[in-house]
Amino acid sequence: MSGIGRHGAESALIGSVTAILIALILAPIAIVVVMSFTAASTLQFPPPGFSLRWYLEVWHMATGDAASLTRLTESFRVSVAIAALTAFLCVLASVPASYALVRYRFPGRSAVEELLGLPIVFPAVVLGIALLILVSVSGIEFGLWQIVAAHAITFLPFTMRNCITALKGVDPELEEAAKTLGASPLRTFVEIVLPLMRAGIAWGVLLVFILSFNEFTLSYFLYTVDVFPLSIWLFQQSNTSFSPAIFAVSALTIFFNIGIILTVDAIVGKRGGAHIRS
Amino acid sequence: MTTVGTSEAAAAPLASAIASPIRRPIIWLLLPAGLLAGLLLVCTLTLLRISFGPRYAEWNGWSLAAFVEAFSPYFLSIILNTIWLALVSAVLATVVSFPIALFMVRTSSRLARDLVLICIMLPMVVGLLVQSFGWVAILGPDGLINQVAFLITGEPRTFSLLFNTTGVLLGLVQTTIPLAVLPLVSSLSVIPSDLEEAASVLGARRLQTYRHVILPMAMPGIAAGTILVFGFNTGAFVVPLLLGGSRVSTIAVIIRDQMGTLSNWPLGAALSMALIFIALSVQVAHRHMGSRSRFER
């Protein structure tokens, strides 16, 4: 707020520098979207004209006779399943753990907090390779669960953080009141605490779902012939035939991400948005 | 127990009211998250064991050969190159983040702030795989930048930006900007505007105010952001894989090669230990940077 009048030139400078930087940061995403509408069959830039032909091509790849060969639909389904299971696992683990960390003092609490924050800095390549070794040593077929486990470990801190923030906003006196009135601890939690945490949990689920859906490195090490996520599909396609159809699929995943964010925002509302921030 | 916040004071009576039978519930509450985090420890221990094993007999014998090889000149140069790339990208990301964070703190429009936040989060959320196609279209030999240069200078393919260090650095900075912006925003937003006014009343020019008031007070955020980006980028894999071609190697790419095609598991595991060591150092450093708790703020 300081001196909008006096430092008008300064805030104009900061504003325009920010605008330029944001444009640069978004340039690769913007180019992907623009190129997906090209009318040409090559990736020349700028596109000579615009059309929806590559979206039509993707539609044929997904639904046509060769759909089982291209495996596009299948990959999309696998990615959605992995993302949904990951988000579910993360919430299942985060809600009780955040309750223990926020409501109780106990020895070793800071060590637990440290351990649960570790996945943020843990290198994904190392986790992916270690899990791959463990899976091959065990000799068990885990199917998509090996990717789900890797994603759940990596993205747990995100739901933890949202749940802790949400829980801190719930007045402990409400719980005491419910208990004084004779409600059991479980009933108090389910009927009082959980509804009040709803927005924070929803944003956590959203964030983890999207991060898992787009994740590449862990999937790269843990995918199998039967479990073939969309990110791996895109990677393989880009190595074999680099056609604008890949740009159309990429643009569709970007639209898919933005669509989910807008949907959750409309359902949960602005109040919950605070948890994804800061 | 040093982190006493408001909610903790409020939780105290509740905790004491049900103090006696709480020990067991806590373990059950922490169990699911503990299992996931425990798997991370199992992974680390597995690699630690393999790193001390001889090649092709990883589970049986003991050997230090992998560590000796990991610190041979060839691999040491890749380790140092990775650290160098992470360092440069961390500094660049912080420099780029500073005006963005300033804008987010100073703008009075909530919409503008939210919009900027979404814009900087988008590259991190979308992920580099999808964006790398865009990077190729921008940086490639016939990409946007070279087309523009061609229009100006008339020389085709002036810049080679793809599959070298420049392209990798751009990718590393672009995807990690939110990690640098968010800590900066939280440390800039606590600077009272009185302080800037006091400085100007006392005759400081704007640049002096920046240098002697704003910059020192933003230091915790600058340090926290730089350390986070550094830590994140020491493990860089997708960016060098997709934008570096085969010419830019990082520790993570080498680990993949050793574990995969070259099947030298102990060496891959020893290099993984180096990466884990850096990650743990980063977490410790980040903790000492004044951010009290990972989940707070």
Interface residues (C-beta under 8 A of the other chain):
Chain A: M1 S2 G3 H7 E10 S11 I14 G15 V17 T18 L21 I22 L24 I25 L26 A27 P28 I29 A30 I31 V32 M35 L43 Q44 F45 P46 L89 L92 A93 S94 P96 A97 Y99 A100 L101 V102 R103 Y104 R105 F106 S110 V112 E113 E114 L115 L116 G117 L118 P119 I120 V121 F122 P123 A124 V125 V126 L127 I129 A130 L131 L132 I133 L134 A149 A152 I153 L156 P157 M160 R161 I164 T165 K168 D171 P172 E173 E175 E176 P185 I210 L211 N214 E215 F216 T217 F221 S231 L234 F235 S238 I246 F247 S250 T253 I254 N257 G273 R277 S278
Chain B: M1 T3 G5 S7 E8 A10 A11 A12 P13 L14 A15 A17 I18 I22 R23 P25 I26 W28 L29 L30 L31 P32 A33 G34 L35 L36 A37 L39 L40 L41 V42 C43 T44 T46 L47 I50 V96 P99 I100 L102 F103 R106 T107 S108 D114 V116 L117 C119 I120 L122 P123 V125 V126 G127 L128 L129 V130 Q131 S132 F133 G134 W135 V136 A137 I138 D142 G143 L144 Q147 Q174 I177 L182 V185 S186 S193 E196 E197 S200 R206 G231 F232 T234 G235 F237 V238 A252 I255 R256 M259 W265 G268 S272 L275 I276 A279 L280 V282 Q283 H286 R287 S293 R294 F295 R297
